[in-house]
Amino acid sequence: MYRIPKEEEVRQAIFKAFRKHNSFSSLNKLREAIIEELKKMNKEYTISMRRTRILTARAGFVKVDVKKKHGRKKFDRCPVCDGKLREIRNLSLLGKETVIGYKCEVCKYKSKINEVPVRYTFYLTK
């Protein structure tokens, strides 16, 4: 059986994992380190990849670098932290406004149109 930890417990585990390793080159390695810290609190705790990424990006003491590639998927929410995306607009040569990209209001993620995240790298900032 498994149990889902509270958000505050996950934040503590994230902080402890970063104090040990300082950075993570992939989301999978980060999740493993967080699960290791959560298991010290309660043997039944586990966490999903999505929740790991979202809570880490919103933690405030972690910087997230995102490697992107060209793709066809359009996002309504931020692919990093699930925050609200704002359109980045520019004027065309004809004087019309066009959308050239997106920026997240929560984690400051930026992307051009038709870019999708491929790899996440996490760094401790404070």
Secondary structure, DSSP 8 states (H G I E B T S, - for coil): --B---HHHHHHHHHHHHHHHSEESSHHHHHHHHHHHHHHH-TTB---HHHHHHHHHTSSSEEEEEEEEE-----SB-TTT--BEEEEEEE-TTS-EEEEEEEETTT--EEETTEEEEEEEEEE--
